[in-house]
């Protein structure tokens, strides 16, 4: 089915994603920490919201969505545990437009999705347009370097980890259950296993949250119970009055060559990670 053949607008149901990391004390998902930083409570990871768009995208593009695709979201407002939100997919000739709102009508995120790589995706355009931070302006990220890379980082989602996640997912598709296909949130979780290496030089303590996420499949789907290797690269630094920001990518490669040629690129996650200035003593008044 082509995008032109599909229904022009798909609206999901209002869902109540849970804050599955609420027990992570000292993180943005912890009620006490988030409240101190000005949020109304511990936040739901933006990656969890990505899963709500998948049924609409599969309806438009069919099973090819799991093999070669991109979903690109910029988050405009954080949500808290069980806050009802609704995903909308508007089909276009070249890509789909994605939006999510809560019951009050406030926008949670906006973005794009489509088949294959999209050099005009939501985050491709935002990354190119965002003004880099001035030299010496950053404190938390001061020791990190533009272009810094890490290679051959082992990553893997265990079957029981996927099974546990599927018990609380808002959109439990058969592909996840029967074929161990990783939903977008679990792909981001696997990419997040590299965060310790990427942020090794960042000053601590600091509290971060997702400002934007892009998940791409080059030769998917990615699955649980498979060993992958990841490489990372820092792409840009920026800042706002409240945050220091780092853009970086994580690319997954085949490890053993059993299902893909060893070393071939299979997928990618692009992050905009925001580190709260108010969480760091380096920004204390």
C-alpha positions, 0 to 999 in steps of 0.5 A: 500500500502506498501512502497515497492509497492510505487513509490520510489521517490515523488517530490512535486511542488515548493511552496511559503510558506508565513511568516504568523508571519511577524507581530510578532515584536521582533521575528525571523519572523520579518524582522528587528529583523531577519536582525539584527541577520544575516538572510536575512529577517523574517523567515518562521516557519519550521513547515510550511514546514512540510505540504509540505511532507504530500501529498507524505506520504499519497500517499505512506502510505495511510490514516493510515498516519494520525493515526499512524506516525512520521515526523522528520525534521532537518532544515539546512537553514531558508527561507523567505516569498514566497521563492520557495521550493520543498519537496522530499520523497524517499521511503525506506523499513523501513522509508522514507527519506525527503529533501527540497531544494530551486530553487538554490539547497540549502538544507532547511531541511532533515529528515525521516518519516514512520508509527508508532514510529521510534527509528531511526528517524532523531531526535532520532539519533541527540538527542542521538548524540548531546553533552550536554552543559558544566555546567555553559556554558549557560546564557539564559537557565541557570535557566532551569533544565534537566528533568523539567516537566509541566502537564495538560496544556490545548491546543486546535485549534479552527475551525476558526483558522484552517480555517484561516490557510487553506486559505494559506496552500500550500497543502490543503488536503480534510482531513483538510477541511472536517474532521478538521484533523490538518496538522503538522504545526497546531499540532506544533502550538498547542504544541507551546501553552506550550512554555510560561510554558516551557521557564518560567525560560529562561532569556529575552529578547531572540529570538528563532527559530526551529532548528528541529521538530518531529511530531508523531501520536500515536492514531490520527488524532488530530483535531480542536474543541477538547480539549486536555491536554499537558505535557512537559519534558526538554530532553537536553541542548546544544550550538553552537557558535551562539545559546543556544539550548533546546530539549523538548517534548510535549505529547498530551492526551485525556481530556474528553474520548469521542473519546479516553480513558481519559488520553491516549497519542495521539501524540507528538511533539519534539522540538530543539529550538535554542535561538540566543545568539546575541539577549540576553544582557547576551551575549553582548560583 
